[in-house]
Amino acid sequence: MEVSAFFVFALIASVTPGQSNVLLTTVDAQAGILRGMPALIGTAMGTGLILFVAGFGLGATILEHQMIRLCCALWV
């Protein structure tokens, strides 16, 4: 059951554009490819940073401590 759910998610995620793709398409269409490069680099670095932080267990730390979870909820 879990494997089939993963495949359904992977299929849907691979055929729908995410917010990063929409942002980059809009920036490139309005400003051109060279002026859109900072957006591309920022998107790639931001995604990499999120994956790096998640890989080191920041999500588990946030869920474990009630005060941190409250601060994160108020910030968002």
N, CA, C, O and CB atoms as a CASP TS submission, in Angstrom:
PFRMAT TS
TARGET T0000
AUTHOR 0000-0000-0000
METHOD Language model
MODEL 1
PARENT N/A
ATOM      1  N   MET     1       0.824  -1.193   0.000  1.00  0.00           N
ATOM      2  CA  MET     1       0.000   0.000   0.000  1.00  0.00           C
ATOM      3  C   MET     1       0.865   1.254   0.000  1.00  0.00           C
ATOM      4  O   MET     1       0.576   2.188  -0.748  1.00  0.00           O
ATOM      5  CB  MET     1      -0.936   0.000   1.203  1.00  0.00           C
ATOM      6  N   GLU     2       1.919   1.305   0.815  1.00  0.00           N
ATOM      7  CA  GLU     2       2.757   2.489   0.893  1.00  0.00           C
ATOM      8  C   GLU     2       3.508   2.731  -0.408  1.00  0.00           C
ATOM      9  O   GLU     2       3.701   3.879  -0.806  1.00  0.00           O
ATOM     10  CB  GLU     2       3.736   2.361   2.041  1.00  0.00           C
ATOM     11  N   VAL     3       3.929   1.672  -1.067  1.00  0.00           N
ATOM     12  CA  VAL     3       4.668   1.822  -2.317  1.00  0.00           C
ATOM     13  C   VAL     3       3.760   2.379  -3.399  1.00  0.00           C
ATOM     14  O   VAL     3       4.179   3.234  -4.180  1.00  0.00           O
ATOM     15  CB  VAL     3       5.267   0.478  -2.762  1.00  0.00           C
ATOM     16  N   SER     4       2.536   1.912  -3.454  1.00  0.00           N
ATOM     17  CA  SER     4       1.614   2.421  -4.466  1.00  0.00           C
ATOM     18  C   SER     4       1.277   3.891  -4.209  1.00  0.00           C
ATOM     19  O   SER     4       1.143   4.664  -5.158  1.00  0.00           O
ATOM     20  CB  SER     4       0.329   1.579  -4.490  1.00  0.00           C
ATOM     21  N   ALA     5       1.140   4.281  -2.956  1.00  0.00           N
ATOM     22  CA  ALA     5       0.887   5.681  -2.637  1.00  0.00           C
ATOM     23  C   ALA     5       2.075   6.544  -3.045  1.00  0.00           C
ATOM     24  O   ALA     5       1.896   7.655  -3.545  1.00  0.00           O
ATOM     25  CB  ALA     5       0.595   5.850  -1.139  1.00  0.00           C
ATOM     26  N   PHE     6       3.273   6.041  -2.836  1.00  0.00           N
ATOM     27  CA  PHE     6       4.463   6.788  -3.262  1.00  0.00           C
ATOM     28  C   PHE     6       4.491   6.958  -4.773  1.00  0.00           C
ATOM     29  O   PHE     6       4.809   8.043  -5.262  1.00  0.00           O
ATOM     30  CB  PHE     6       5.739   6.080  -2.792  1.00  0.00           C
ATOM     31  N   PHE     7       4.167   5.916  -5.520  1.00  0.00           N
ATOM     32  CA  PHE     7       4.180   6.016  -6.977  1.00  0.00           C
ATOM     33  C   PHE     7       3.121   6.995  -7.485  1.00  0.00           C
ATOM     34  O   PHE     7       3.364   7.726  -8.445  1.00  0.00           O
ATOM     35  CB  PHE     7       3.958   4.641  -7.599  1.00  0.00           C
ATOM     36  N   VAL     8       1.959   7.012  -6.851  1.00  0.00           N
ATOM     37  CA  VAL     8       0.922   7.969  -7.237  1.00  0.00           C
ATOM     38  C   VAL     8       1.414   9.394  -6.969  1.00  0.00           C
ATOM     39  O   VAL     8       1.251  10.276  -7.813  1.00  0.00           O
ATOM     40  CB  VAL     8      -0.403   7.691  -6.467  1.00  0.00           C
ATOM     41  N   PHE     9       2.007   9.617  -5.809  1.00  0.00           N
ATOM     42  CA  PHE     9       2.547  10.940  -5.493  1.00  0.00           C
ATOM     43  C   PHE     9       3.648  11.329  -6.471  1.00  0.00           C
ATOM     44  O   PHE     9       3.670  12.462  -6.953  1.00  0.00           O
ATOM     45  CB  PHE     9       3.084  10.970  -4.058  1.00  0.00           C
ATOM     46  N   ALA    10       4.566  10.406  -6.772  1.00  0.00           N
ATOM     47  CA  ALA    10       5.667  10.694  -7.686  1.00  0.00           C
ATOM     48  C   ALA    10       5.150  11.043  -9.082  1.00  0.00           C
ATOM     49  O   ALA    10       5.686  11.934  -9.740  1.00  0.00           O
ATOM     50  CB  ALA    10       6.621   9.496  -7.762  1.00  0.00           C
ATOM     51  N   LEU    11       4.128  10.354  -9.523  1.00  0.00           N
ATOM     52  CA  LEU    11       3.552  10.638 -10.837  1.00  0.00           C
ATOM     53  C   LEU    11       2.927  12.029 -10.869  1.00  0.00           C
ATOM     54  O   LEU    11       3.164  12.804 -11.796  1.00  0.00           O
ATOM     55  CB  LEU    11       2.502   9.579 -11.203  1.00  0.00           C
ATOM     56  N   ILE    12       2.134  12.338  -9.858  1.00  0.00           N
ATOM     57  CA  ILE    12       1.476  13.647  -9.818  1.00  0.00           C
ATOM     58  C   ILE    12       2.500  14.763  -9.661  1.00  0.00           C
ATOM     59  O   ILE    12       2.386  15.805 -10.307  1.00  0.00           O
ATOM     60  CB  ILE    12       0.455  13.704  -8.670  1.00  0.00           C
ATOM     61  N   ALA    13       3.487  14.557  -8.819  1.00  0.00           N
ATOM     62  CA  ALA    13       4.503  15.591  -8.605  1.00  0.00           C
ATOM     63  C   ALA    13       5.369  15.810  -9.833  1.00  0.00           C
ATOM     64  O   ALA    13       5.871  16.915 -10.035  1.00  0.00           O
ATOM     65  CB  ALA    13       5.380  15.224  -7.427  1.00  0.00           C
ATOM     66  N   SER    14       5.555  14.801 -10.647  1.00  0.00           N
ATOM     67  CA  SER    14       6.416  14.956 -11.812  1.00  0.00           C
ATOM     68  C   SER    14       5.714  15.592 -13.000  1.00  0.00           C
ATOM     69  O   SER    14       6.387  16.101 -13.897  1.00  0.00           O
ATOM     70  CB  SER    14       6.959  13.627 -12.214  1.00  0.00           C
ATOM     71  N   VAL    15       4.395  15.583 -13.039  1.00  0.00           N
ATOM     72  CA  VAL    15       3.692  16.149 -14.185  1.00  0.00           C
ATOM     73  C   VAL    15       3.072  17.517 -13.901  1.00  0.00           C
ATOM     74  O   VAL    15       2.586  18.168 -14.826  1.00  0.00           O
ATOM     75  CB  VAL    15       2.620  15.201 -14.632  1.00  0.00           C
ATOM     76  N   THR    16       3.079  17.960 -12.665  1.00  0.00           N
ATOM     77  CA  THR    16       2.532  19.274 -12.351  1.00  0.00           C
ATOM     78  C   THR    16       3.675  20.241 -12.050  1.00  0.00           C
ATOM     79  O   THR    16       4.632  19.869 -11.371  1.00  0.00           O
ATOM     80  CB  THR    16       1.551  19.194 -11.151  1.00  0.00           C
ATOM     81  N   PRO    17       3.589  21.475 -12.545  1.00  0.00           N
ATOM     82  CA  PRO    17       4.646  22.441 -12.241  1.00  0.00           C
ATOM     83  C   PRO    17       4.510  22.942 -10.807  1.00  0.00           C
ATOM     84  O   PRO    17       3.406  23.217 -10.337  1.00  0.00           O
ATOM     85  CB  PRO    17       4.602  23.625 -13.228  1.00  0.00           C
ATOM     86  N   GLY    18       5.611  23.052 -10.141  1.00  0.00           N
ATOM     87  CA  GLY    18       5.596  23.578  -8.782  1.00  0.00           C
ATOM     88  C   GLY    18       5.713  25.089  -8.785  1.00  0.00           C
ATOM     89  O   GLY    18       5.838  25.714  -9.838  1.00  0.00           O
ATOM     90  N   GLN    19       5.672  25.663  -7.605  1.00  0.00           N
ATOM     91  CA  GLN    19       5.743  27.118  -7.510  1.00  0.00           C
ATOM     92  C   GLN    19       7.077  27.647  -8.007  1.00  0.00           C
ATOM     93  O   GLN    19       7.132  28.763  -8.523  1.00  0.00           O
ATOM     94  CB  GLN    19       5.513  27.565  -6.077  1.00  0.00           C
ATOM     95  N   SER    20       8.146  26.891  -7.872  1.00  0.00           N
ATOM     96  CA  SER    20       9.439  27.341  -8.365  1.00  0.00           C
ATOM     97  C   SER    20       9.448  27.415  -9.887  1.00  0.00           C
ATOM     98  O   SER    20       9.973  28.372 -10.456  1.00  0.00           O
ATOM     99  CB  SER    20      10.546  26.412  -7.876  1.00  0.00           C
ATOM    100  N   ASN    21       8.882  26.431 -10.541  1.00  0.00           N
ATOM    101  CA  ASN    21       8.839  26.449 -12.001  1.00  0.00           C
ATOM    102  C   ASN    21       7.983  27.597 -12.525  1.00  0.00           C
ATOM    103  O   ASN    21       8.330  28.226 -13.525  1.00  0.00           O
ATOM    104  CB  ASN    21       8.306  25.123 -12.527  1.00  0.00           C
ATOM    105  N   VAL    22       6.883  27.868 -11.863  1.00  0.00           N
ATOM    106  CA  VAL    22       6.021  28.972 -12.279  1.00  0.00           C
ATOM    107  C   VAL    22       6.748  30.300 -12.075  1.00  0.00           C
ATOM    108  O   VAL    22       6.690  31.177 -12.937  1.00  0.00           O
ATOM    109  CB  VAL    22       4.686  28.955 -11.491  1.00  0.00           C
ATOM    110  N   LEU    23       7.424  30.451 -10.950  1.00  0.00           N
ATOM    111  CA  LEU    23       8.189  31.667 -10.680  1.00  0.00           C
ATOM    112  C   LEU    23       9.277  31.879 -11.726  1.00  0.00           C
ATOM    113  O   LEU    23       9.410  32.975 -12.270  1.00  0.00           O
ATOM    114  CB  LEU    23       8.811  31.606  -9.285  1.00  0.00           C
ATOM    115  N   LEU    24      10.047  30.848 -12.008  1.00  0.00           N
ATOM    116  CA  LEU    24      11.136  30.974 -12.966  1.00  0.00           C
ATOM    117  C   LEU    24      10.625  31.242 -14.370  1.00  0.00           C
ATOM    118  O   LEU    24      11.239  32.015 -15.105  1.00  0.00           O
ATOM    119  CB  LEU    24      11.986  29.725 -12.958  1.00  0.00           C
ATOM    120  N   THR    25       9.530  30.632 -14.760  1.00  0.00           N
ATOM    121  CA  THR    25       8.948  30.891 -16.071  1.00  0.00           C
ATOM    122  C   THR    25       8.501  32.343 -16.185  1.00  0.00           C
ATOM    123  O   THR    25       8.728  32.983 -17.212  1.00  0.00           O
ATOM    124  CB  THR    25       7.768  29.950 -16.328  1.00  0.00           C
ATOM    125  N   THR    26       7.869  32.864 -15.145  1.00  0.00           N
ATOM    126  CA  THR    26       7.403  34.250 -15.153  1.00  0.00           C
ATOM    127  C   THR    26       8.566  35.232 -15.207  1.00  0.00           C
ATOM    128  O   THR    26       8.537  36.187 -15.984  1.00  0.00           O
ATOM    129  CB  THR    26       6.550  34.528 -13.922  1.00  0.00           C
ATOM    130  N   VAL    27       9.587  35.002 -14.388  1.00  0.00           N
ATOM    131  CA  VAL    27      10.747  35.895 -14.358  1.00  0.00           C
ATOM    132  C   VAL    27      11.467  35.876 -15.698  1.00  0.00           C
ATOM    133  O   VAL    27      11.830  36.930 -16.222  1.00  0.00           O
ATOM    134  CB  VAL    27      11.714  35.495 -13.230  1.00  0.00           C
ATOM    135  N   ASP    28      11.675  34.702 -16.252  1.00  0.00           N
ATOM    136  CA  ASP    28      12.363  34.607 -17.543  1.00  0.00           C
ATOM    137  C   ASP    28      11.547  35.237 -18.665  1.00  0.00           C
ATOM    138  O   ASP    28      12.118  35.847 -19.569  1.00  0.00           O
ATOM    139  CB  ASP    28      12.659  33.149 -17.877  1.00  0.00           C
ATOM    140  N   ALA    29      10.238  35.104 -18.624  1.00  0.00           N
ATOM    141  CA  ALA    29       9.399  35.686 -19.667  1.00  0.00           C
ATOM    142  C   ALA    29       9.402  37.212 -19.590  1.00  0.00           C
ATOM    143  O   ALA    29       9.351  37.888 -20.617  1.00  0.00           O
ATOM    144  CB  ALA    29       7.968  35.156 -19.555  1.00  0.00           C
ATOM    145  N   GLN    30       9.462  37.747 -18.383  1.00  0.00           N
ATOM    146  CA  GLN    30       9.407  39.196 -18.222  1.00  0.00           C
ATOM    147  C   GLN    30      10.776  39.858 -18.362  1.00  0.00           C
ATOM    148  O   GLN    30      10.880  40.941 -18.936  1.00  0.00           O
ATOM    149  CB  GLN    30       8.816  39.537 -16.877  1.00  0.00           C
ATOM    150  N   ALA    31      11.834  39.215 -17.841  1.00  0.00           N
ATOM    151  CA  ALA    31      13.137  39.874 -17.775  1.00  0.00           C
ATOM    152  C   ALA    31      14.178  39.263 -18.694  1.00  0.00           C
ATOM    153  O   ALA    31      15.207  39.890 -18.947  1.00  0.00           O
ATOM    154  CB  ALA    31      13.645  39.840 -16.377  1.00  0.00           C
ATOM    155  N   GLY    32      13.949  38.080 -19.194  1.00  0.00           N
ATOM    156  CA  GLY    32      14.942  37.423 -20.026  1.00  0.00           C
ATOM    157  C   GLY    32      15.741  36.398 -19.235  1.00  0.00           C
ATOM    158  O   GLY    32      15.716  36.376 -18.004  1.00  0.00           O
ATOM    159  N   ILE    33      16.445  35.558 -19.965  1.00  0.00           N
ATOM    160  CA  ILE    33      17.146  34.445 -19.332  1.00  0.00           C
ATOM    161  C   ILE    33      18.289  34.921 -18.443  1.00  0.00           C
ATOM    162  O   ILE    33      18.436  34.448 -17.317  1.00  0.00           O
ATOM    163  CB  ILE    33      17.679  33.496 -20.390  1.00  0.00           C
ATOM    164  N   LEU    34      19.094  35.851 -18.939  1.00  0.00           N
ATOM    165  CA  LEU    34      20.247  36.294 -18.143  1.00  0.00           C
ATOM    166  C   LEU    34      19.823  37.020 -16.872  1.00  0.00           C
ATOM    167  O   LEU    34      20.439  36.838 -15.822  1.00  0.00           O
ATOM    168  CB  LEU    34      21.139  37.205 -18.976  1.00  0.00           C
ATOM    169  N   ARG    35      18.790  37.830 -16.956  1.00  0.00           N
ATOM    170  CA  ARG    35      18.327  38.535 -15.760  1.00  0.00           C
ATOM    171  C   ARG    35      17.522  37.628 -14.846  1.00  0.00           C
ATOM    172  O   ARG    35      17.265  37.987 -13.696  1.00  0.00           O
ATOM    173  CB  ARG    35      17.492  39.741 -16.151  1.00  0.00           C
ATOM    174  N   GLY    36      17.118  36.461 -15.329  1.00  0.00           N
ATOM    175  CA  GLY    36      16.414  35.483 -14.506  1.00  0.00           C
ATOM    176  C   GLY    36      17.335  34.511 -13.791  1.00  0.00           C
ATOM    177  O   GLY    36      16.890  33.735 -12.945  1.00  0.00           O
ATOM    178  N   MET    37      18.627  34.551 -14.131  1.00  0.00           N
ATOM    179  CA  MET    37      19.587  33.632 -13.501  1.00  0.00           C
ATOM    180  C   MET    37      19.655  33.765 -11.976  1.00  0.00           C
ATOM    181  O   MET    37      19.721  32.743 -11.294  1.00  0.00           O
ATOM    182  CB  MET    37      20.961  33.867 -14.078  1.00  0.00           C
ATOM    183  N   PRO    38      19.642  34.986 -11.408  1.00  0.00           N
ATOM    184  CA  PRO    38      19.636  35.059  -9.934  1.00  0.00           C
ATOM    185  C   PRO    38      18.440  34.335  -9.304  1.00  0.00           C
ATOM    186  O   PRO    38      18.569  33.733  -8.238  1.00  0.00           O
ATOM    187  CB  PRO    38      19.631  36.516  -9.491  1.00  0.00           C
ATOM    188  N   ALA    39      17.287  34.394  -9.958  1.00  0.00           N
ATOM    189  CA  ALA    39      16.121  33.669  -9.433  1.00  0.00           C
ATOM    190  C   ALA    39      16.345  32.170  -9.499  1.00  0.00           C
ATOM    191  O   ALA    39      15.979  31.443  -8.576  1.00  0.00           O
ATOM    192  CB  ALA    39      14.851  34.044 -10.211  1.00  0.00           C
ATOM    193  N   LEU    40      16.944  31.704 -10.583  1.00  0.00           N
ATOM    194  CA  LEU    40      17.237  30.275 -10.717  1.00  0.00           C
ATOM    195  C   LEU    40      18.236  29.824  -9.659  1.00  0.00           C
ATOM    196  O   LEU    40      18.044  28.787  -9.024  1.00  0.00           O
ATOM    197  CB  LEU    40      17.782  29.966 -12.121  1.00  0.00           C
ATOM    198  N   ILE    41      19.288  30.590  -9.469  1.00  0.00           N
ATOM    199  CA  ILE    41      20.307  30.230  -8.472  1.00  0.00           C
ATOM    200  C   ILE    41      19.713  30.268  -7.067  1.00  0.00           C
ATOM    201  O   ILE    41      19.985  29.386  -6.252  1.00  0.00           O
ATOM    202  CB  ILE    41      21.523  31.184  -8.564  1.00  0.00           C
ATOM    203  N   GLY    42      18.902  31.288  -6.784  1.00  0.00           N
ATOM    204  CA  GLY    42      18.262  31.382  -5.471  1.00  0.00           C
ATOM    205  C   GLY    42      17.304  30.241  -5.201  1.00  0.00           C
ATOM    206  O   GLY    42      17.248  29.722  -4.086  1.00  0.00           O
ATOM    207  N   THR    43      16.553  29.849  -6.215  1.00  0.00           N
ATOM    208  CA  THR    43      15.625  28.731  -6.066  1.00  0.00           C
ATOM    209  C   THR    43      16.383  27.431  -5.814  1.00  0.00           C
ATOM    210  O   THR    43      16.003  26.642  -4.949  1.00  0.00           O
ATOM    211  CB  THR    43      14.740  28.596  -7.314  1.00  0.00           C
ATOM    212  N   ALA    44      17.449  27.213  -6.568  1.00  0.00           N
ATOM    213  CA  ALA    44      18.238  25.991  -6.385  1.00  0.00           C
ATOM    214  C   ALA    44      18.905  25.959  -5.012  1.00  0.00           C
ATOM    215  O   ALA    44      18.917  24.919  -4.354  1.00  0.00           O
ATOM    216  CB  ALA    44      19.300  25.874  -7.484  1.00  0.00           C
ATOM    217  N   MET    45      19.455  27.080  -4.579  1.00  0.00           N
ATOM    218  CA  MET    45      20.108  27.119  -3.265  1.00  0.00           C
ATOM    219  C   MET    45      19.093  26.980  -2.132  1.00  0.00           C
ATOM    220  O   MET    45      19.360  26.300  -1.142  1.00  0.00           O
ATOM    221  CB  MET    45      20.897  28.425  -3.101  1.00  0.00           C
ATOM    222  N   GLY    46      17.931  27.622  -2.272  1.00  0.00           N
ATOM    223  CA  GLY    46      16.897  27.518  -1.244  1.00  0.00           C
ATOM    224  C   GLY    46      16.364  26.105  -1.097  1.00  0.00           C
ATOM    225  O   GLY    46      16.164  25.621   0.017  1.00  0.00           O
ATOM    226  N   THR    47      16.134  25.443  -2.227  1.00  0.00           N
ATOM    227  CA  THR    47      15.659  24.057  -2.187  1.00  0.00           C
ATOM    228  C   THR    47      16.719  23.149  -1.566  1.00  0.00           C
ATOM    229  O   THR    47      16.409  22.279  -0.753  1.00  0.00           O
ATOM    230  CB  THR    47      15.295  23.564  -3.607  1.00  0.00           C
ATOM    231  N   GLY    48      17.959  23.363  -1.958  1.00  0.00           N
ATOM    232  CA  GLY    48      19.051  22.580  -1.374  1.00  0.00           C
ATOM    233  C   GLY    48      19.178  22.799   0.126  1.00  0.00           C
ATOM    234  O   GLY    48      19.426  21.854   0.875  1.00  0.00           O
ATOM    235  N   LEU    49      19.011  24.037   0.565  1.00  0.00           N
ATOM    236  CA  LEU    49      19.089  24.341   1.996  1.00  0.00           C
ATOM    237  C   LEU    49      17.967  23.664   2.770  1.00  0.00           C
ATOM    238  O   LEU    49      18.194  23.120   3.850  1.00  0.00           O
ATOM    239  CB  LEU    49      19.038  25.849   2.222  1.00  0.00           C
ATOM    240  N   ILE    50      16.762  23.696   2.222  1.00  0.00           N
ATOM    241  CA  ILE    50      15.635  23.036   2.888  1.00  0.00           C
ATOM    242  C   ILE    50      15.887  21.535   3.011  1.00  0.00           C
ATOM    243  O   ILE    50      15.650  20.952   4.069  1.00  0.00           O
ATOM    244  CB  ILE    50      14.323  23.292   2.116  1.00  0.00           C
ATOM    245  N   LEU    51      16.365  20.909   1.940  1.00  0.00           N
ATOM    246  CA  LEU    51      16.654  19.477   1.993  1.00  0.00           C
ATOM    247  C   LEU    51      17.780  19.163   2.964  1.00  0.00           C
ATOM    248  O   LEU    51      17.729  18.151   3.663  1.00  0.00           O
ATOM    249  CB  LEU    51      17.010  18.962   0.611  1.00  0.00           C
ATOM    250  N   PHE    52      18.791  20.013   3.016  1.00  0.00           N
ATOM    251  CA  PHE    52      19.915  19.820   3.935  1.00  0.00           C
ATOM    252  C   PHE    52      19.458  19.893   5.388  1.00  0.00           C
ATOM    253  O   PHE    52      19.803  19.040   6.205  1.00  0.00           O
ATOM    254  CB  PHE    52      21.005  20.867   3.674  1.00  0.00           C
ATOM    255  N   VAL    53      18.676  20.925   5.696  1.00  0.00           N
ATOM    256  CA  VAL    53      18.190  21.113   7.069  1.00  0.00           C
ATOM    257  C   VAL    53      17.246  19.981   7.465  1.00  0.00           C
ATOM    258  O   VAL    53      17.312  19.479   8.587  1.00  0.00           O
ATOM    259  CB  VAL    53      17.475  22.474   7.210  1.00  0.00           C
ATOM    260  N   ALA    54      16.373  19.582   6.551  1.00  0.00           N
ATOM    261  CA  ALA    54      15.447  18.485   6.846  1.00  0.00           C
ATOM    262  C   ALA    54      16.202  17.177   7.049  1.00  0.00           C
ATOM    263  O   ALA    54      15.813  16.349   7.873  1.00  0.00           O
ATOM    264  CB  ALA    54      14.416  18.330   5.715  1.00  0.00           C
ATOM    265  N   GLY    55      17.273  16.997   6.300  1.00  0.00           N
ATOM    266  CA  GLY    55      18.067  15.773   6.437  1.00  0.00           C
ATOM    267  C   GLY    55      18.756  15.655   7.787  1.00  0.00           C
ATOM    268  O   GLY    55      19.033  14.550   8.252  1.00  0.00           O
ATOM    269  N   PHE    56      19.032  16.791   8.416  1.00  0.00           N
ATOM    270  CA  PHE    56      19.668  16.753   9.724  1.00  0.00           C
ATOM    271  C   PHE    56      18.670  16.769  10.868  1.00  0.00           C
ATOM    272  O   PHE    56      19.062  16.914  12.026  1.00  0.00           O
ATOM    273  CB  PHE    56      20.607  17.908   9.864  1.00  0.00           C
ATOM    274  N   GLY    57      17.412  16.625  10.572  1.00  0.00           N
ATOM    275  CA  GLY    57      16.410  16.399  11.606  1.00  0.00           C
ATOM    276  C   GLY    57      15.811  17.635  12.234  1.00  0.00           C
ATOM    277  O   GLY    57      15.337  17.568  13.368  1.00  0.00           O
ATOM    278  N   LEU    58      15.813  18.754  11.548  1.00  0.00           N
ATOM    279  CA  LEU    58      15.215  19.949  12.128  1.00  0.00           C
ATOM    280  C   LEU    58      13.709  19.769  12.318  1.00  0.00           C
ATOM    281  O   LEU    58      13.140  20.262  13.293  1.00  0.00           O
ATOM    282  CB  LEU    58      15.496  21.166  11.243  1.00  0.00           C
ATOM    283  N   GLY    59      13.070  19.070  11.394  1.00  0.00           N
ATOM    284  CA  GLY    59      11.629  18.840  11.531  1.00  0.00           C
ATOM    285  C   GLY    59      11.291  18.058  12.791  1.00  0.00           C
ATOM    286  O   GLY    59      10.317  18.368  13.478  1.00  0.00           O
ATOM    287  N   ALA    60      12.098  17.043  13.095  1.00  0.00           N
ATOM    288  CA  ALA    60      11.861  16.264  14.316  1.00  0.00           C
ATOM    289  C   ALA    60      12.077  17.120  15.562  1.00  0.00           C
ATOM    290  O   ALA    60      11.361  16.971  16.552  1.00  0.00           O
ATOM    291  CB  ALA    60      12.783  15.034  14.357  1.00  0.00           C
ATOM    292  N   THR    61      13.052  18.004  15.511  1.00  0.00           N
ATOM    293  CA  THR    61      13.310  18.890  16.645  1.00  0.00           C
ATOM    294  C   THR    61      12.144  19.843  16.860  1.00  0.00           C
ATOM    295  O   THR    61      11.742  20.095  17.996  1.00  0.00           O
ATOM    296  CB  THR    61      14.605  19.680  16.429  1.00  0.00           C
ATOM    297  N   ILE    62      11.603  20.372  15.769  1.00  0.00           N
ATOM    298  CA  ILE    62      10.470  21.288  15.878  1.00  0.00           C
ATOM    299  C   ILE    62       9.250  20.565  16.445  1.00  0.00           C
ATOM    300  O   ILE    62       8.544  21.109  17.294  1.00  0.00           O
ATOM    301  CB  ILE    62      10.138  21.901  14.506  1.00  0.00           C
ATOM    302  N   LEU    63       9.004  19.353  15.982  1.00  0.00           N
ATOM    303  CA  LEU    63       7.853  18.602  16.478  1.00  0.00           C
ATOM    304  C   LEU    63       8.028  18.166  17.925  1.00  0.00           C
ATOM    305  O   LEU    63       7.044  17.978  18.640  1.00  0.00           O
ATOM    306  CB  LEU    63       7.613  17.391  15.610  1.00  0.00           C
ATOM    307  N   GLU    64       9.264  18.005  18.359  1.00  0.00           N
ATOM    308  CA  GLU    64       9.533  17.527  19.718  1.00  0.00           C
ATOM    309  C   GLU    64       9.329  18.609  20.770  1.00  0.00           C
ATOM    310  O   GLU    64       8.886  18.310  21.879  1.00  0.00           O
ATOM    311  CB  GLU    64      10.945  16.996  19.809  1.00  0.00           C
ATOM    312  N   HIS    65       9.640  19.844  20.451  1.00  0.00           N
ATOM    313  CA  HIS    65       9.568  20.935  21.417  1.00  0.00           C
ATOM    314  C   HIS    65       8.351  21.811  21.141  1.00  0.00           C
ATOM    315  O   HIS    65       8.212  22.383  20.060  1.00  0.00           O
ATOM    316  CB  HIS    65      10.853  21.778  21.379  1.00  0.00           C
ATOM    317  N   GLN    66       7.493  21.902  22.116  1.00  0.00           N
ATOM    318  CA  GLN    66       6.227  22.623  21.969  1.00  0.00           C
ATOM    319  C   GLN    66       6.450  24.111  21.732  1.00  0.00           C
ATOM    320  O   GLN    66       5.747  24.712  20.920  1.00  0.00           O
ATOM    321  CB  GLN    66       5.359  22.423  23.206  1.00  0.00           C
ATOM    322  N   MET    67       7.412  24.718  22.421  1.00  0.00           N
ATOM    323  CA  MET    67       7.634  26.157  22.290  1.00  0.00           C
ATOM    324  C   MET    67       8.153  26.512  20.893  1.00  0.00           C
ATOM    325  O   MET    67       7.742  27.521  20.320  1.00  0.00           O
ATOM    326  CB  MET    67       8.623  26.641  23.362  1.00  0.00           C
ATOM    327  N   ILE    68       9.040  25.702  20.350  1.00  0.00           N
ATOM    328  CA  ILE    68       9.553  25.947  19.007  1.00  0.00           C
ATOM    329  C   ILE    68       8.425  25.790  17.990  1.00  0.00           C
ATOM    330  O   ILE    68       8.324  26.576  17.047  1.00  0.00           O
ATOM    331  CB  ILE    68      10.721  24.984  18.679  1.00  0.00           C
ATOM    332  N   ARG    69       7.587  24.789  18.175  1.00  0.00           N
ATOM    333  CA  ARG    69       6.452  24.580  17.271  1.00  0.00           C
ATOM    334  C   ARG    69       5.501  25.770  17.305  1.00  0.00           C
ATOM    335  O   ARG    69       5.000  26.193  16.264  1.00  0.00           O
ATOM    336  CB  ARG    69       5.699  23.294  17.641  1.00  0.00           C
ATOM    337  N   LEU    70       5.250  26.307  18.487  1.00  0.00           N
ATOM    338  CA  LEU    70       4.379  27.473  18.624  1.00  0.00           C
ATOM    339  C   LEU    70       4.996  28.686  17.922  1.00  0.00           C
ATOM    340  O   LEU    70       4.295  29.405  17.209  1.00  0.00           O
ATOM    341  CB  LEU    70       4.126  27.787  20.116  1.00  0.00           C
ATOM    342  N   CYS    71       6.289  28.920  18.112  1.00  0.00           N
ATOM    343  CA  CYS    71       6.958  30.037  17.450  1.00  0.00           C
ATOM    344  C   CYS    71       6.916  29.895  15.925  1.00  0.00           C
ATOM    345  O   CYS    71       6.702  30.876  15.212  1.00  0.00           O
ATOM    346  CB  CYS    71       8.408  30.139  17.926  1.00  0.00           C
ATOM    347  N   CYS    72       7.120  28.683  15.435  1.00  0.00           N
ATOM    348  CA  CYS    72       7.062  28.463  14.000  1.00  0.00           C
ATOM    349  C   CYS    72       5.649  28.694  13.459  1.00  0.00           C
ATOM    350  O   CYS    72       5.478  29.257  12.379  1.00  0.00           O
ATOM    351  CB  CYS    72       7.532  27.051  13.666  1.00  0.00           C
ATOM    352  N   ALA    73       4.660  28.264  14.200  1.00  0.00           N
ATOM    353  CA  ALA    73       3.271  28.457  13.775  1.00  0.00           C
ATOM    354  C   ALA    73       2.912  29.940  13.757  1.00  0.00           C
ATOM    355  O   ALA    73       2.201  30.393  12.859  1.00  0.00           O
ATOM    356  CB  ALA    73       2.309  27.691  14.704  1.00  0.00           C
ATOM    357  N   LEU    74       3.395  30.698  14.738  1.00  0.00           N
ATOM    358  CA  LEU    74       3.107  32.127  14.769  1.00  0.00           C
ATOM    359  C   LEU    74       3.853  32.866  13.652  1.00  0.00           C
ATOM    360  O   LEU    74       3.345  33.843  13.102  1.00  0.00           O
ATOM    361  CB  LEU    74       3.485  32.713  16.136  1.00  0.00           C
ATOM    362  N   TRP    75       5.051  32.396  13.323  1.00  0.00           N
ATOM    363  CA  TRP    75       5.839  33.045  12.275  1.00  0.00           C
ATOM    364  C   TRP    75       5.209  32.844  10.913  1.00  0.00           C
ATOM    365  O   TRP    75       5.189  33.760  10.091  1.00  0.00           O
ATOM    366  CB  TRP    75       7.264  32.513  12.271  1.00  0.00           C
ATOM    367  N   VAL    76       4.689  31.634  10.669  1.00  0.00           N
ATOM    368  CA  VAL    76       4.084  31.337   9.371  1.00  0.00           C
ATOM    369  C   VAL    76       2.758  32.027   9.300  1.00  0.00           C
ATOM    370  O   VAL    76       2.060  31.921   8.292  1.00  0.00           O
ATOM    371  CB  VAL    76       3.924  29.816   9.144  1.00  0.00           C
TER
END
